[in-house]
Amino acid sequence: MARASGKVRAARLTDLAALGELSRLAQGGGEATRSLGLPVSGPPIGVFSLFRLPLGAFQPHDALYVFERDGHIEGLLRVERDSGREEWTVVELDAVGGLDAGDVRFRLVQHLLRDGAKRGASRFHVACADADDNVELFMQHGFVRFGDERILFRQPGGLPAPWTEARARGAGIRPAGPLDAVGLSRLYASVTPAPVQRLASVRIADWERQGRDWRVPRSSLVPILRFADVHTYVLEAAGGGRDGAGFDAFLQVGVAKEDQPHYLKVIARPEADAVPLIRFALGVIAEHADRSTLAREGVIAPVRTYEAPFDRRLEEEGFEDVATVTLLMKETLVRVAEPRLVPAGVR
């Protein structure tokens, strides 16, 4: 295929109207379009606006690139940057233009990696459907495929009543705080395969971050947290647990502030009873959600394949499988197997 004519450049404010239309067309899934294929548009999940450049979510350190040809915008790539860890997450990668839409996306990713290297990015993350050559595109640029994630969705309505503080305390559930970082780090290490731990490189300091800046545990739908009030809880293990970690599970709830699904993420030991934690989470949403939109907002929950059987517990509580996405990552830092002196440089 011939290289697409045109150029990649940073987006300007004057591009926003064209970008919104391009994003809408690409998410529609037409034959002449390409997107990441995430379940963010149409029924049953109306979170399309999350990924369609709302100005309130676009922060100064984020990056947005466009592919321009003959005065028309035919591709866009949007990245959210975690300034605390210098990690970049590809949120949207769309192209229109018929037969060369794939090449347009190739050039956008190529430009992203070059610009990210100049700005000191340490890792690039992306989640996409295994369709339209998405996975092959990123692997051509050195991304590593390290897992899959099921997206489960609970239809709006029918949320249980909020738990009382006494009931939550009796079940061992309490709010998480910075002082829980060590225990949460041990919990994460006990339920996450070693290869994934090495790739993710989650530090104790990451567990200390609070609110919307809390980006662990990472999932394909982390961008939802920019549009939500985030609540975090721990399920304490009886007697401190067999390894002294202190926790059987960690719960992250994102109560939507926009017209979008609420977010639920849990990491739990396989032997832990996670059903009470799910019901507690649904009660948190019922308590804090906007009453005017609660009837049309469901709950979305990402579950990695190695986190089974937690997905079965979600299904027992009314969640349905709506998609499976592939997780990929690219590291720009070189891992040193053994300590040794290396040439120093100035960035």
WOCOR-V127679 format. One record per backbone hydrogen bond with DSSP energy under -1.0 kcal/mol. NH is the residue of the N-H (numbers start at 1). CO is the residue of the C=O. Records with the same first field share a line. If there is no record, write none. Layout:
NH=CO ; CO
//
This chain:
7=68
9=66
11=64
15=12
16=13
19=15
20=16
21=17
22=18
23=19
24=20
25=21
26=22
27=23
29=26
33=30
34=95
40=38
50=47
51=48
57=54
62=59
63=79
65=77
66=9
67=75
68=7
69=72
72=69
74=67
76=94
77=65
78=92
79=63
80=89
82=87
86=82
87=82
88=123
89=80
90=125
91=78
92=78
94=76
95=34
96=74
97=32
98=32
101=98
104=100
105=101
106=102
107=103
108=104
109=105
110=106
111=107
112=108
113=109
114=110
115=111
116=112
117=113
118=114
119=115
121=116
122=86
123=86
124=330
125=88
126=328
128=326
129=36
131=129
134=131
137=133
138=134
139=135
140=136
142=139
143=138
144=329
146=327
149=325
150=303
151=323
152=301
153=320
154=299
168=164
169=165
170=166
171=167
172=169
173=168
174=234
176=232
180=177
181=178
184=180
185=181
186=182
187=183
188=184
189=185
190=186
191=187
192=188
197=193
198=194
199=195
200=196
201=197
213=210
214=211
222=219
224=221
225=222
226=223
227=224
228=225
229=255
231=253
233=251
234=174
235=249
236=172
237=246
240=237
241=238
246=240
248=235
249=235
250=267
251=233
252=265
253=231
254=263
255=229
257=227
260=258
262=298
263=254
264=300
265=252
267=250
269=248
272=269
274=272
278=274
279=275
280=276
281=277
282=278
283=279
284=280
285=281
286=282
287=283
288=284
289=285
293=290
294=290
296=293
299=154
300=262
301=152
303=150
305=148
307=304
308=305
310=307
313=309
314=310
315=311
316=312
318=315
319=314
320=153
322=151
323=151
325=149
326=128
327=147
328=126
329=144
330=124
332=122
//
